[in-house]
Amino acid sequence: MTAQVNSTLGGEQAYLLLALHSSSETLGVAVLDCRDPKTSLRSSTFPMGRGLSNSLFSCVEELLPSASWPHLARLAVATGPGGFTGTRLTVVMARTLAQQLGCSLDGVSSFALMAPRLATALSYEQKEQPFWIVKPMQRRGTLAGRYLLQTAAEVGSKGVAVELESPRLLPEGLEVSPALHAQDDVAKDVEYLLEYCAAAHRLGQEVSWTKVLPLYPTSPLDRIG
């Protein structure tokens, strides 16, 4: 049976947004109440390491008790690249909630989330052109994604980087330029993810949970050509 859009609950409008980010060993959680977007933002990070599977729900409940989950209007989750287990757990949780509630789920790669932050290191001319984010992987090669900054007028929110090519393994010996090295800052990136979610919610953009999958670009069959 197809879930219906979660616009009302017992006659009450769904009004909460939730963002989850676990592409590194730190879990980021951010919550926004659409009824009071200027002052209701709450976010926190949790250094989890390998303990995420035992603590994910309790960490989310610190910011958003499970009794409030039925009031979620939209969710967003970082899809990686990152650790296999950590990324998979938050994606599965977000997909399950979105499916059960019948609401939209935004999936954004961790490279796309950090792109606007890292792009401050580019020159003025470089900011107007596509750029790369790269991350060397021990004994596996180099991950790379390609991005282009867009303005608020173009996309409905500030500091957005459009993902032209999702993170993949570069062919051996290939160098890309200009290139910025991936740097995790989950505290900032989970709030940016929530901002992305809020902008999509304001614009009424519907995204099915079925389209959101974890990103594991570590196969030699999945390379940039």
N, C-alpha and C positions, 0 to 999 in steps of 0.2 A: 504494500500500500504506500502511495506517495504521501509524504508529510505535507501538511498545509503550511502556508506562510504564517509565522508566529507574530501576527500583528496585534493580537489581543490575548489576554489571559484572564478569564473570568470577567471580561469587560474592561480590564485594565491594560493600557498600552505597554508593550515591551519597550524598555528604555535603556538597557544596559549594554555596554560594549566591553568585550574582553579580548586581550591580546596575550599570546604566549610565545616565548622565544627560548629555545633550549639547544641551539646549534653549537654551543660550546659547553664547558663543564659548569656554566652558570645558568640557572633558570631565571628568566625575566617574566614578570606578570604585571599587567597594567589594566586598569578598569576605569571606565568613564560612564557617568550618568548623563544621558542625553538631555535630561530635563534641566541640568545645571552644568553645561560643558565648561564654563570658565573656571569653576572652583572645585569640581568633583573629581578631577583626575587623581588617581592613586596608583602608585607603581612601587615595585620592590624587586630586588634580586636575591637569589639564594645560591650560594656556592654548593653545588650538589655532588660534583664528581660522578661516581658511579651509583650514588644513592637515589637517583631520581625516581626509579621505579617504585620505591617504597614511600616517597614523600611528595610526589607530584600533587595529589589531591589535597593534602594538608596544606601545602604551600599556597595553592590557589585559594583555598578556603580562608587563609589569613587575610586576603584582600576581598574575597567575594564568597561569603558563606553559601553552602550548597542550596540552602533554602531560597536563595535569590537567583539561582541559575535559570529557573523557568522564565525569568524576566529579561533574559538576554535577547537583544534584538539583532545582534550581529557579532561574529567572532573573526579573529585574525590570528594566523600562526606563521612563524618562520619555518620554511620548508627545508633549510639547509643551503649549502652543504655543511655537514657537521657530523658529530658522532652518530653511528647507526642507531643505537638504542635510544639516546636522548631525543634526537629529532623525531624518531618514530613514535615515541610515547606521547609527545605533545600533539603531533599531527593526528594520531588516533583519537586522543581525547577531544580535540577540536572537531574532528569529523563526526564523532559520535554525538556530541552536543548539538551540532548544527543539524544533523539528520533528525534527531529526536524532537528538536524544537522547530524544525522547518524554517530555519533562518539561513541567511547567506554566510559563507565562510571565505575570507580572503587568505590566500596563500602567497607569501612573498619570500623570495630567497634571502638568506642572510647577507649575501653580497649586495643585493639591491638595497637593503636596509642601511648598510654602512656607506653606500656610494655617495649620498649627498654630504655626509660628514667628512669622508676622505677627500672629496673633490675640492675642498678648501685649499689643498696643497697645489692645485693646478694653476697655471697661468690663466689670465683672462681669456686669451685666445683658445687655450686647451679646453676651457670650460664650455665653449660653444661647439666643441667637436666630440665625437665618441671617444671614450677612454676605457681602459681595462682595469679590472681588479684581479690580482693574481695571488695565489697561495701555494707555495711549494709543499708537496706531500712526500713524506719520507718513503723512499723506495717505490713511489708510485708516479712521480712526475709532478707537473704543475697544473693546478686548477686555475681557470680563467673565465671571467664573465665580462661582457661588453655593455657599456652604459652610456646614456645621454641625458644630461640635465634638462629639465623643462621648467617653465615658470608656473607660478600659481594660476595665471590666467589660462594657461593651456590645459591644466589637469585638475584644477579645483582645490589644490592644497599647495603648501609651500615646500620647497626643497625636494621635489620629486625627481628621482632618476629612473628613466624608462629602461627596462632591461631588454637590450637589443639581442643579446645572446646569453642564455642562461649558463651558469658555471659548468664547464666541462674540462676534461683533460686536454691539454695542448699536445699536439704531435711532438715527439722528441726533437729537440733542436730548434723549434719555432719560438721566436721572440716577438712579443707584441708591445706596442707603444702608442700613446703614453700609458704607462702601467703604474698602478698604486698597489702596495702590498696590503692584503687584508689585515685588519686590526679589529679585534672584538671590543665592543663597549656596549654590553647588553643593556645596561641601565638607560643609555640614550636610545639605543636601537629599538627596544621594546616600546618606548614612548612614541617613537616615530612610526612604528607599526600600528599602534593604536590611533595615531593621527591619520594614517592612511585609511584605516578602517572607518574612522569617523567621516572622512571626506567622501568615501564611497557610499556610506549610509545617507549622508545629506543629499547626494546626487541620485539616490534611489537605484544604484547599480546592484543587480541581483547576480550572485555567483553561487553555483551549486557546490555543495561539499564534495561531490563526486569528482570534481576537477582538481582537488587539492591533494597532492601526493608528496611524500618526502623525497628529497633530491639526494641521490647517491651517485655522483658522477665519478666513479672509480674504476669503471670497466674500460679496457682498451678498445671495446667496440663503440664507446660513446665519447668520441673525440671531435674537437673542432677541426674541420677540414680546411 
